[in-house]
């Protein structure tokens, strides 16, 4: 197991990348947070509403350490929450450079063009032989 840095987007909203505060812990729901009533119940429950894993590919095919982005939302417990469903989003995003892709695409276009030219020459020669031209 490799520890993955976690970016809590609620606390890092307007910060530049160099100023992010990364953590190593994440929770899916936290019923112990919030303001308590006199009988000990809470006003809300905080849950992870969005999880996004970003994987960046390096030149040699290896990857940098993935980054998990988490956004938390609050569910009000004052209302009737027995039939309430919340949506949770999860996504994985792959990032990489396209330098090698453009080079390989140029090679593929060149090879395909050459094979097309060879095929056209063969077809032309065979047509000329059949028709005695």
N, C-alpha and C positions, 0 to 999 in steps of 0.2 A: 504494500500500500504506500502510495506517495501522497504527502499532504498537499492539498490544493488550496491556494489563496481564495478567500471569499470577499467579495466587494458588496457591502450592504448599501444599496443605492439610496435608501432613505436618509442616511447620514452623510453621503458623499455626493449630493446633488449638483452643486455648483463648483466643485473642485476640479482643478486640472489633474491630469494623470499622475504627475509627480507628487501631488499632495494627498492622494487617496490613502485612507486608513484601511488596510486589509486585515482580515481576521482569519482564523482557521476553524471557527465553529459556526454551525448553522442549525437552526431549529425550524421545524415545520409548523408547530403551533406552540403557543406559550400562554397557558391559562393563568399563570401567576402574576402577570403584569397588569397594571391598571389601578384605578382608585377603588378602595374597598368600601362597601356599605358597613353599617354597624354590625350586621350579622356575619360579616366576613366574605360576602360574595363580591365579585368583581363587576365593573361596568362593561368591560370589553375583553375580548380574547384576540391576541395578535397571532396572525398566521402568515406563512409565506405564500404570497399571491402570484409571484413570478420567479422562476428559476431559469437561468440561461447559462449554458456552459460554452465558453469560447475557446477553441483550439486553434493555435497558429502554427502553421507548418514552416519549417526551416528549409534551407536550400538542399541539404543532403537527404531529405525525406524524413528526418526526425522532427519532433514537435517541441515547442517551448512548453513550459509549465502551463496547463490549462487554467482558466480563470472562471470562477463561478460567481455570477451576479445574482443577488437575491433582493427582491422588493417585498417588504412586509406591508400588510393591510390590517385594519382593525375590524372586528365583528362586534357590533353592539349587542350586549346580552340583556339590555333592558327590554328589548322587543322579544316577541315569541320566536325563538330560533329553532324550534323542533322540526319545522318543515323547510328551513332555510338551507339552500345549497350555495356554496361559494365556488367560483371558478379559479382554478390554479393553472397557470401556463408554464410549460416546460419546453425549452428549445436547446438545440445544439448548433453552433455556428462554427464553420471551418473557414479559416483565413489563410491566404498564402500569396506569394508573388506570382505574376503571370509571365515573367521573363522567359523561363524555360518553355512555357506553353507556346508563346509566340515563335520561338526558334523551332520547336518541333512542328508547329503548324506550317511554317514556311517549308520545312523539309518534306512534309507529307504532301503539300501542294505541288512541289517540284517533282517528286517521285510519281505522283498520280498524273501529272501533265506529261511526263516522259513516257509512261506506260500507255497513255492515250494516243500519243504521237506514234509509238511503235505499232499499236493496234491499227491505226489509220493507214500506215504504210503497208502493213500486211494485207489489209482488206483491199487497198488500191492495187497492189501487185497481183493478188489473186483474181481480182476483177479483170485486170488487163490480160492475164493469161487465159482466162475463160473465153474472153471475147476476141482474142488474137489481135490485140491492139499494140 
